[in-house]
Amino acid sequence: MATRIIAGKTVQVNDEGFMTNPSEWNKEIAVAIAAEEGIAELTPAHWKVIDFCRQDAADSGKAPTLRRISTAAGVSTKDMFALFPKGPAKKVARIAGLGKPEGCV
């Protein structure tokens, strides 16, 4: 398993760059990954989605899909694309320190 230094912390990642151990994640890592993904600032709306995804993944054992986020978190698909452009479920999973959601290419 590969490792990577993000926000000064060494974390385990898979071949696609997704963190493999959600317990290694922290908010500083989220901010650093978001910047890499082209999101300059994480707003309260971003954190609502990130926090939901982390809790949902802790409960279910896997990163939520876009459909799950939009229905369970109450964030429309349109808003998800505005917050996390170009692949919102995959992008929020990466920022939240989770694995790639099922069905994402």
Long-range contacts (C-beta under 8 A, 24 or more apart in sequence): 6-32, 6-33, 7-31, 7-32, 11-97, 14-99, 16-100, 17-94, 18-93, 18-94, 18-98, 18-99, 18-100, 19-94, 19-97, 19-98, 19-99, 20-99, 22-54, 22-57, 22-58, 22-96, 22-97, 22-98, 24-97, 25-54, 25-96, 25-97, 29-97, 30-95, 30-96, 30-97, 33-94, 33-95, 34-95, 37-84, 37-91, 37-94, 37-95, 38-85, 39-83, 39-84, 39-91, 39-95, 42-95, 43-83, 45-75, 45-79, 45-83, 46-83, 46-84, 46-95, 48-73, 48-75, 49-73, 49-75, 49-80, 49-83, 49-84, 49-92, 50-92, 50-95, 50-96, 53-92, 53-93, 53-96, 53-98, 54-96, 54-97, 54-98, 57-96, 57-98, 62-99, 62-101, 62-102, 63-89, 63-93, 63-96, 63-98, 63-99, 63-100, 63-101, 63-102, 64-89, 64-93, 64-101, 65-89, 65-101, 65-102, 65-103, 65-104, 66-101
